[in-house]
Amino acid sequence: MLISLVTQAQQAVPEKPRILISTDIGGTDPDDNQSLAHLLMYSDRFQIEGLVSSPSYGKGNVKEILRMIDLYEKDLPKLAAHQNGLASPSFLRSISKQGRSGKAPYVGYSQATEGSNWIIKCAKKKSKSPLWVLVWGGLDDVAQALHNAPEIEKNIRVYWIGGPNKKWGATSYAYVAQNFPNLHFIEVNSSYYGFFSNNKQLDEINPTDYFTRNIQGAGFLGTDFKNYYQGEIKMGDTPSLLYLMDGDPSRPERASWGGSFSPISYSPRVVYSAPTTLRDSVAFCTLVEFHLKGPEIQVARDSVCFWMETTYKESTQKWPGYYLGHGEYALKYVPKQAELVEYSFTSFIPELNIPNGQLVVTNSWPGKPHATDFPLGPNWFSDRSDPSFYDGKIQGGKTISRWRNEVLNDWAKRWKWLSF
């Protein structure tokens, strides 16, 4: 299906969508605060049923959600003077829950959390409308909810900001893709970059000076906004909201503020039994598994016994590898972008200390199929791969970047409400 790049007016939404947000707010990436500010200021557009803190890495927790609600409460009188139906702060506090802190183990799930239980409760609510679970971090609480209550698969729709979140949350993603292939799932690994790519370009609206022109001096939320990237717009999670604000969300292939997506029939998974070399190549966001042989040791199954280490921007990043028993060791890793990954394995087990590994990562997702891929059902969608939709190196980026001016102009109107 061809999607025109001609800009069109915002489309009517058939019904106010039911949503639950799973966010790693307060973790290592402050763009979640920007996106939560956007959600609160547009809360009249949604039936918000849950705000779950799911920091797969970093130190985020539900207190950061509550802090943002406190700011919103102070600004609410000015917002409510212009817009009916904005969410009550007390109600938002009542649906704010703590989810899992830290990555899920190798199997992809662990123990129920307040957040995963809340997902189940909302998903089981009697409604003619599906629950949209918008995931701004790892899938850990979603995977846990599906594991504990697999029957909710038919009641939920997931829009996931993947990319780096997939890199850090490979185990929970693998569990969902392998065990719930018929889930209605929009996997956004790259398109969302289009919302903040080329921030320095001379747009009608330049996200670099958007704060100065529209947010500075605009209420308590506006004052707080300066704390995130010095006020420069990133909001990498906001496309999940935009997708539900423009047109019929049951049609992922349509053009919308939140992107346009193609069905994919498999999730790429490549398994290696030894360290890779420059002869080995995978598509970005492929699930890469290393299954290594070593000595039989007396530790509990799923114990962390080795690490994969890479260097990113002069810092060391580490991914845990696990003991599966009977001398079998395994690790799951997802490269988030086209690059040459150079890595090493380190361990207290001498046989697993491997200094030099290399892997070539290409720039077209999902890439060629493999026998080890996870087969997917008819309702799994992802970034469009047609070259005409690339925004520079960003696959599918133009399906979102083309709407940025329209989106930010619309938001500027609401910031103006807070300026008086």
Number of C-alpha atoms within 10 A of each C-alpha: 6 8 12 10 13 7 11 11 9 14 13 10 15 13 15 14 18 21 23 26 25 29 29 33 28 22 20 13 16 18 24 24 24 26 23 23 22 18 18 24 22 19 17 16 20 21 17 22 23 24 28 28 30 34 29 24 20 14 13 22 22 22 15 16 25 18 12 17 23 17 19 21 18 14 19 22 12 16 21 15 9 10 15 10 11 17 21 15 17 11 12 17 17 13 15 23 24 22 29 27 19 17 22 24 19 23 11 21 25 18 12 16 18 15 27 27 19 24 30 22 15 21 26 16 12 9 11 7 13 19 25 25 25 23 26 26 30 32 35 32 35 25 26 28 26 20 22 17 17 14 13 20 19 13 20 22 22 22 25 25 27 28 23 18 22 27 22 26 26 31 26 25 23 22 21 21 21 14 15 18 21 17 21 21 25 25 22 25 24 26 31 30 25 27 29 20 18 16 17 11 11 10 11 10 17 20 25 20 15 17 21 13 13 19 24 18 17 20 23 17 27 22 15 18 23 17 13 17 14 10 21 21 23 23 21 22 27 24 27 26 22 18 21 25 24 20 21 17 19 13 11 22 18 21 25 28 27 30 30 26 25 19 19 20 18 20 24 23 23 20 17 13 12 12 18 18 14 13 8 12 15 24 25 25 30 25 24 19 18 19 20 18 16 16 14 13 13 8 12 11 14 16 16 20 17 22 20 22 17 17 13 9 6 7 8 9 13 17 17 20 27 21 25 18 17 13 12 16 25 22 22 24 21 23 25 21 23 17 14 14 18 17 20 18 21 20 15 10 12 10 13 19 15 15 13 12 17 17 19 19 21 19 18 21 22 22 17 11 15 13 10 12 19 20 17 21 18 13 18 23 22 26 28 27 19 12 13 14 21 19 21 14 13 23 26 30 27 25 29 25 24 19 23 21 16 18 18 16 15 11 16 16 11 20 22 16 17 20 14 9
